[in-house]
Amino acid sequence: MTKSKILFKEEIYKIIGACMKVHSALGSGFLEAIYDEALKKEFTKSNIPFKSQVKLNVFYEGEQLKKYYKADFICYDKILLEIKSVSQIPVAFYAQVKNYLTATKMELGMLINFGESSLTYKRIINSKT
């Protein structure tokens, strides 16, 4: 039996730690934009390299479309982060992250929800890489 390797384990640990710190300080119930701003501050304090509101181009039959996605964060140039503030994560949000991963050809995405009493998160692997 082969042991499976957790992708970007240390980086994810730091990202989740920063998210937990923000959630502990603010709690649930704020709009996504509040958590976004607080995360930027926490990522900077925690020395987590990130880009915010990253434009992701979409192609159809090899041609770039005018419309595009915007990912909330890309951390360490390799982990896509989508944040939400909802009472329960609908299935459509998982599909959204999968689409972002397909568009970027990145291996790993994280769906993080600040809207529940405890921070919830889900790792999403791009099976197409």
NORFENKA-V865722 format. One line per field, one symbol per residue. phi: phi as a letter, one per 40 degrees, with the letter a starting at -180 (. if undefined). psi: psi as a letter, one per 20 degrees, with the letter a starting at -180 (. if undefined). Layout:
phi: ???
psi: ???
//
This chain:
phi: .ccccccfdcccdcccdcccccccccgchccddccdcccdccccccfbcabbfccbcbbbfgbccccacbccabbffabcbbbbbbcaccddcccdccccccccgccbbbbbbccbcbdbaacbccccc
psi: pqpqppplggggggghggghgghhgharirqhhghgghhggggghjlopqqqlppoqpqplippqhqrroqgqoqkjiopppqrmqhpoqhhhghggggggghikqhpqpopoiirhqpqqppppoij.
//
